[in-house]
Amino acid sequence: MTSDKTFQQKVLNKVSRRLIPLLFVLYVIAYLDRVNVGFAALQMNQDLGFSSTVYGLGSGVFFLGYFLFEIPSNLILERIGARVWIARIVITWGVIAVGMMFVKSPLSFYLLRFFLGIAEAGFFPGIILYLTYWFPTIQRAKTIASFMAATAIAGVVGAPLSGLLLTLHGIAGLRGWQWLFLVEGLPAIVMGFVVLSYLCERPEQAQWLEPEERFWL
């Protein structure tokens, strides 16, 4: 039965329905938390007196942290498991993204952006590695494309959402850019705990699959 094409496609469809929606949402949130500094800058630079040089360096230092810790992050994921490590990544970047609302100086801006890069490092390649546990090579490109479509959705959602949050300027004593970091960072923290309870390490541990389905995967 496990050699039957219909059976195989049924299993892969079941896995896709289980994993891809969650990973898709996580990638949307990751993308928003990575680029929202561009929208926040509309108010933040003026409020804090940041020059274009300060903003440019703070924006770019994110990728330095990401670059330095991307490979180590994947090595740790392979060692301790995807569920715990992806949850760690998501929760950590959520906490730091929220922490951006407390930026007061160029130094705090640089440090938080650098640590955000470190926190998020390994998320995308970690997900790609995780998908190799569940999908054979012939199916993998289609699956990764479905996952990466999240960037387009994030682009559509991000601009109007960020613009709306900036209009909350002055509510509860917070600036609009502080509301932006707070509201767009909190979902990552929540989703990190969802990952811990929902994500499964590997097919052999997936109780939502039938025994023959786990065996084939």
C-alpha positions in Angstrom: 0.0 0.0 0.0 2.8 2.4 0.8 4.0 2.3 -2.8 0.6 3.4 -4.1 0.7 7.0 -5.5 -2.7 7.9 -4.2 -1.8 6.8 -0.7 1.5 8.8 -0.8 -0.3 11.9 -2.0 -2.9 11.6 0.7 -0.2 11.4 3.3 1.6 14.4 1.9 -1.6 16.4 1.7 -2.3 15.6 5.3 1.1 16.7 6.4 0.8 19.9 4.4 -2.6 20.8 6.0 -1.0 20.2 9.4 2.3 22.0 9.1 2.2 24.7 6.3 -0.5 27.0 7.7 1.4 27.3 11.0 4.7 27.9 9.3 3.1 30.3 6.9 1.8 32.5 9.8 5.1 32.4 11.5 6.9 33.6 8.4 4.4 36.5 8.0 5.0 37.5 11.6 8.8 37.2 11.1 8.7 39.4 8.0 6.6 42.1 9.7 8.9 42.2 12.7 12.0 42.4 10.4 10.7 45.3 8.2 8.5 47.3 10.6 11.4 49.5 11.6 11.0 51.1 8.2 7.4 52.2 9.0 8.3 53.1 12.6 11.1 55.4 11.3 8.4 57.8 10.0 7.9 58.9 13.6 10.7 57.4 15.6 13.6 59.2 13.9 11.9 62.6 14.6 11.0 61.7 18.2 14.5 60.4 19.1 16.5 62.8 16.9 18.0 59.9 14.8 19.8 61.0 11.7 19.6 59.0 8.4 23.0 57.5 9.3 21.9 56.3 12.7 18.8 54.8 11.2 20.7 53.2 8.3 23.2 51.6 10.6 20.6 50.3 13.0 18.6 48.8 10.1 21.6 47.1 8.6 23.1 45.7 11.8 20.2 43.3 12.0 21.6 41.4 9.1 25.1 41.2 10.8 23.6 39.4 13.7 21.5 37.2 11.4 24.6 36.3 9.3 26.8 35.4 12.2 24.3 33.1 13.9 22.4 31.5 11.0 24.5 28.4 10.6 25.1 27.8 14.4 21.3 28.1 14.8 20.7 25.3 12.3 23.3 23.1 13.9 21.6 23.5 17.3 18.2 22.8 15.8 19.4 19.5 14.4 20.8 18.6 17.8 18.0 19.5 20.2 15.0 19.3 17.9 12.9 21.6 15.7 9.9 22.1 18.1 11.9 23.5 21.0 14.4 25.5 18.9 11.9 27.1 16.5 9.8 28.0 19.6 12.9 29.6 21.2 13.5 31.6 18.0 10.0 32.8 17.7 9.6 33.8 21.4 13.0 35.5 21.6 12.5 37.6 18.5 9.0 38.5 19.8 10.4 39.7 23.1 13.1 41.8 21.4 10.7 43.2 18.8 8.5 44.4 21.6 11.6 45.7 23.4 12.1 48.0 20.4 9.4 50.3 21.8 11.8 51.2 24.6 14.6 52.5 22.3 15.9 55.8 23.6 19.3 56.3 22.0 21.3 55.2 19.0 23.2 52.6 21.1 20.0 50.9 22.3 18.7 51.0 18.8 21.8 49.3 17.4 21.9 46.7 20.2 18.3 45.7 19.9 18.4 45.4 16.1 21.6 43.3 16.4 20.0 41.0 19.0 16.9 40.8 16.8 19.0 39.5 14.0 20.6 37.0 16.4 17.2 35.9 17.7 15.7 35.4 14.3 18.8 33.8 12.7 18.1 30.3 11.6 14.4 30.7 11.4 14.1 30.5 7.6 16.9 27.9 7.0 15.6 26.0 10.1 12.1 25.7 8.6 13.7 24.6 5.3 15.6 21.9 7.2 12.5 20.9 9.1 10.5 20.4 5.9 13.1 18.0 4.7 12.1 15.7 7.6 8.5 15.5 6.2 8.6 15.9 2.4 10.5 13.9 -0.2 12.7 15.8 -2.7 10.1 15.7 -5.5 7.5 17.4 -3.3 9.8 19.8 -1.5 10.0 22.7 -4.0 6.2 23.0 -4.2 6.0 23.0 -0.4 8.7 25.6 0.1 7.1 27.8 -2.5 3.8 27.6 -0.5 5.7 28.6 2.6 7.5 31.4 1.0 4.4 33.0 -0.4 4.0 34.4 3.1 6.3 37.3 2.1 3.8 38.5 -0.4 1.0 38.3 2.1 3.1 40.1 4.7 3.8 42.9 2.2 0.1 43.3 1.5 -0.9 43.3 5.2 2.2 45.0 6.7 1.9 48.5 5.1 -1.8 49.2 6.0 -1.4 47.6 9.5 1.7 49.6 10.3 0.1 52.8 9.0 -2.9 52.2 11.2 -0.8 51.5 14.3 1.1 54.8 13.8 -2.2 56.6 14.1 -2.5 55.4 17.7 0.1 58.1 18.6 -0.5 59.5 22.1 -2.9 56.7 23.3 -1.9 55.5 26.8 1.1 57.8 26.7 2.7 55.8 23.9 4.0 57.1 20.6 2.6 55.6 17.4 5.9 53.8 16.6 5.9 52.3 20.1 2.4 50.9 19.5 3.7 49.5 16.2 6.5 47.5 17.8 4.3 46.4 20.7 1.4 45.1 18.6 3.5 43.5 15.9 5.8 41.9 18.4 3.3 40.3 20.7 2.0 37.7 18.2 5.4 36.2 17.9 5.5 35.5 21.6 2.1 33.9 21.5 2.9 31.8 18.5 6.1 30.6 20.1 4.0 28.8 22.7 1.7 27.5 20.0 4.7 25.9 18.3 5.7 24.2 21.6 2.3 22.6 21.9 1.5 22.0 18.2 4.7 21.2 16.2 5.9 17.7 16.0 9.6 16.9 15.7 9.6 14.1 13.1 7.1 11.8 11.3 7.7 8.8 13.6 6.4 10.9 16.5 3.3 12.2 14.7 0.3 10.7 16.5 -2.0 12.5 14.0 -0.8 10.1 11.3 -1.8 6.5 10.9 1.0 3.9 11.6 1.5 3.0 8.0 1.6 6.8 7.1 4.3 7.4 9.7 6.2 4.3 8.4 6.2 5.5 4.8 7.3 9.1 5.7 
